[in-house]
């Protein structure tokens, strides 16, 4: 028994010492002979490790196994939203399979192409995909090679552009090491060499137009010749062909030249898609649906059977075709050496349970120049070297064996397909583009009258908020919105003129009673609040997104704080209606200084509070006809803060208003103040509702437009009760003796108490020197006599006391004001 246990222990120790650590790597499934390819690939890589005495690791490559229901829910979301576009469910299925494995620990590393690596990278987030597939950024799952010690010699042999494509952001985080390269070429049988340049035909040339002058919808179009095998059922292959077509035929679009993208969706696009359709029919036969339903493998096999003269395929297939003894195949570049390149990168899964240092070591081995040359010899893969540098030893070594390939690589005019769909930073990321573009393009190719492809480019290339070159769809909402714009402009002009009118009548007692400068500040605040929603279109950065919320708070303060000051000023006048108090602290100039101080303090205070919130730019993407950019933040949090702050102001205003009404019974009706408070309160609640719509997107919808109309009407009613009614009154009842106003200006605000309340019957004229003039004059005489007696007594007893002298001067000044005040005559 002891002997058996000892033997078992020795066996376990032996296997423990010699056991290899398995490194699992995810690889994309090829279009041709997938099962045979995987078996050969694993054997080849592990053979290399054995040849180089790397015996501690066993590398295992495998394909992803998609879940059959992946993508179906997203497709249903598009249908339920009434989107004019549909998604590629198969792509969503494969994409989510890879993403799911990134979140798990099954794979330590992955070989990802450039279409997936940073496919989600965009300036504005498309939250629908993030929520549906449960991710924030793909790069969150990648390990950054820069965090580990890398020798320059380990990566400097890569082509600089390919290496940079593996980096992300301003910090150039290196998440992907260049693994291999591929691009599109044209294969032909040796006996068909005269056909190798057939695709060079220009669609604007007379020969092409003559051959396609007949009806292209006809199934018996004799201008078509089935000479090209192409797997256009593969949507990536179709996208590549489209990108190569527009670059060769139109030399567009040009990166960083925004206007060069417009032909993809403006009136020129009609000719573009018709030409592309005819171009396909010209070389693949007159059945467009058959051409678009051919797989890559079917196209490959039909070419091998010599059913077609040409085959458009990947350059990496050249080795297997060349070594096929049954056929004689040659390779040619696409027209003008223009070809879409496919860059592949080796990525380390951050969720792997293996040591990252070990994985970095394996990654450097798999991407080394020796390994790349070895793979090219075994399976025909193309290294990521800089082939334009003919003096590089790696290039020389590769080209000695693959001279045909090197000739093409040296002349290659590469297209990075992502750039075809990247007009500016607001364009959709490639993930969304890849989901929706192929199906839309196929619809336009099958039905020439279908403009889905143009509409797709209009959506994915730019956002509606800032595009000035789009052809907008006119509908009922758009018409109502245009009317609203005109109405808003007219109201803005009216409010500006109203401010001028208030300023011109600033010395009139009925205007001065409610403080003309504060009233104008309130009017300005309301004017800004009407204009401000149109400024949401200027929010292009996350900083401006934050500032839009802070400025909204500032604009509301421009309305509420001056109005609060007006009500407090009225309360002070009623509560201190004596001839002794001048109320200098409540003159307009002083109050404006206080208001500015309060607004500045609250502005910076709210700006500080905003740093505790996350502000983001999001888009509703292709769910709608047009793409909208939206400033998104925690609306509930800021709404609560705004409600608390504004409620405090309103409560104080209501308390003051109640007291004003109690004090004002002897002066007249002041019910207008209640209207101001209630109307501003309703305007405040509207502001919450309106901002909630803006936070969910800037798309035109009827409810938002109606709220904008309501907002303007409420604002106009508010201003009518605040100042408009007074302006109308003084227009009907001008002052006859204006010289009294110009002379004395009601410098004592306590003299304004009788002008706060409006006369109930505005048709009646009145005069402070007519109906009650006698009693007032009598009181004035008595007051004068009293003041004179007091002054005489003071002069006699305290003639040297400066305080008493100042007091008597004030009494005389008050007496003079009272006399002049009583002489103002209204018509």
Buried (B, 14 or more C-beta within 10 A) or exposed (E): EEEEEEEEEEEEEEEEEEEEEEBBBBBBEBBBEEEEBBEEBBEBBBEBBEEEEBEEBBBBBBBBEBEEEBBBEBBEBBEEEEBBBBBBBBBBBBBBBBBBBBBEEBBBBBBBBBBBBBBBBBBBBBBBBBEBBEBEEBBEBBBBBEEBEBEEEBBEBBBEBBBEBBBBEEEEBBBBBBBBBBBBBBBBBEEBEEBBEBBEBBBEEEEBEEBBEEEBEEEEBEBBBBBBBBBBBBBBBBBBBBBBBBBBBBEBBEEEEEEBBBBBBBEEBBEBBBBBBBBBBBBBBBBBEEBBEBBBBBBBBBBBEEEBBBBBBBBBBBBBBBEEEEBEBBBBBBBEBBBBBBBBBBBBBBBBEBEBEBBBBBBBBBBBBEBBBBBBBBBBBBBBBBBEBEEBEBBEBBBEEBEBBBBBBBEBBBBBBBBBBBBBEBBBBBBBBBBBBBBBBBBBBEEBEBBBBBBBBBBBBBBBBEBEEBEEEEEEBEEBBEEBEEBBEEBBEEBEEBBEBBEEBBBBBBBBBBBBBBBBBBBBBBBBBBBBBEBBBEBBEBEBBBBBBBBBBBBBBBBBBBBBBBBBBBBBBBBBBEBEBBBEEBBBEEBBEEBEEBBEEBBEEBBEBBEEBEBEBBBBBBBBBBBBBBBBBBBEEBBEBBBEBBEEBBEEBBEBBEEBBEBBEEBBEBEBBBBBBBBBBBBBEBBBEBBBBBBBBBBBBEEBBEBBBBBBEBBBBBBBBBBBBBBEBBEEBEBBBEEBBEEBEBEBBBBBBBBBBBBEEEEEBEBBBEEEBEEBBEEBEEBBEEBBEEBEEBEEEBEEEEEBBEBBEEBEBBBEBBBBBBBBBBE
